[in-house]
Amino acid sequence: MVRTVRKGRTFAHPTSFRLSAGDRMALPTGNPATARALDKLSLLRGHPLFRQLPPAVLERLGSYIKRRSLLRGATIFAKGDPGLGLMGVLKGAVKISVPSADGRDIVLNIIHEGDIFGEIALLDGHPRTADATAMTDCELMVIERREFLPFLRSEPDLTTQIIEILCARLRRTTEQVLDVTFLNLPARLAKAVLRLAAEAEKATPPRKVTITQLEISQIIGRSRESTNKQLRVWAKTGWIRLERGAITVVQPNKLAELAAEGAEFDAS
């Protein structure tokens, strides 16, 4: 295993997809093989990407799945690591980010339960384009590239779905660049909070976003201090409620108006 240091952070670059011992949490053992197979199939049946597949195809795909459990803060992979597998979030949330020249992270996406990630390197075979980090305690399913690509060739409909996911993420990245370039802080932050709340609704109480203020500042490309200042303005007006490691949207219509107008209540 090779270790590199980037702006004070040390990353391990494995020769195959393997979490370090400190990143893994023990999974229950001793279950019969049949029970394990049924458990994997239930995971696939509940996953939006795979649940439309015929039972025989699900059973075949289930034989390729491995499960990984991680603690909050664990590095799943780092930018430049070999792209050896497709991952899906069964529980928790994963942050996709890249480091800037000054050592700060820029958050590109947050992957929630039921979503997949790692699809770019899976398809083109090149190194990972970003870091992936567990934002919470997570449980993932992993399918190695050497097994998944032959499967994709036999399932063109699934290939189309993955392409659609790639296109949606490219559109989002383009929109994020435009927001950072043209929107002021309040509009940019309001838009980000509303999007995160909508994405997290299936996994958390309605309109509650489990995220730190540092992480949301990395999403919008502003300092933690200016982000915190703007959030506190909204909390005082009753638009949001701030909790430790979370934001609850109380008046989404106010944030939506601000995101559209882009100018009012600028506390930066």
Order of alpha helices (4+ residues) and beta strands (2+ residues): beta-beta-alpha-alpha-beta-beta-beta-beta-beta-beta-alpha-beta-beta-alpha-alpha-alpha-beta-alpha-alpha-beta-beta-alpha
